[in-house]
Structure formats: structure tokens, C-alpha cells
Amino acid sequence: MDPNLPEENDSLKSGVLTLCGTQGCCPTVDFNNPSEIVLRDDHGGMVRLTSAEWGELTQFVMKSSQN
């Protein structure tokens, strides 16, 4: 993610990051509440992660990307 890109700066300022993929889906990651992260899909689905769960997920992703 490049913080110098305008659309990413706008997303981060609002506290909601939009992840539009190549198939037209645009899930969001909402960082507005410091105690939880909320992931939403285009179909009304939602997952709430505590900060600790989010930390575990990001550690897993970082380790996986190194392999």
C-alpha cells in the first residue's frame, strides 16, 4: 500500500479501507473503533475481530508472505 496515492489517503483518513479486487468486489476494513476491526463484504456479511485477533491475523499473513 502506497500512502502517497490519493485514494488510499482518503480511505485511511476516513478509517475505512476499501479493497476493490479484479472481480468487482469491494470489501471494506473498518478501523474506526480501537477495540475492534470490522470486515464487510458486498453482500452484507460482516466479521468483527478484536485488536488481539487482528494482530494474530496480520502476524500470520506476514509469516505466510515470507515463504
Secondary structure, 3 states (H helix, E strand, C coil): CCCCCHHHHHHHHHCEEECCCCCCCCCEEECCCCCEEEEECCCCCEEEEEHHHHHHHHHHHHHHHCC
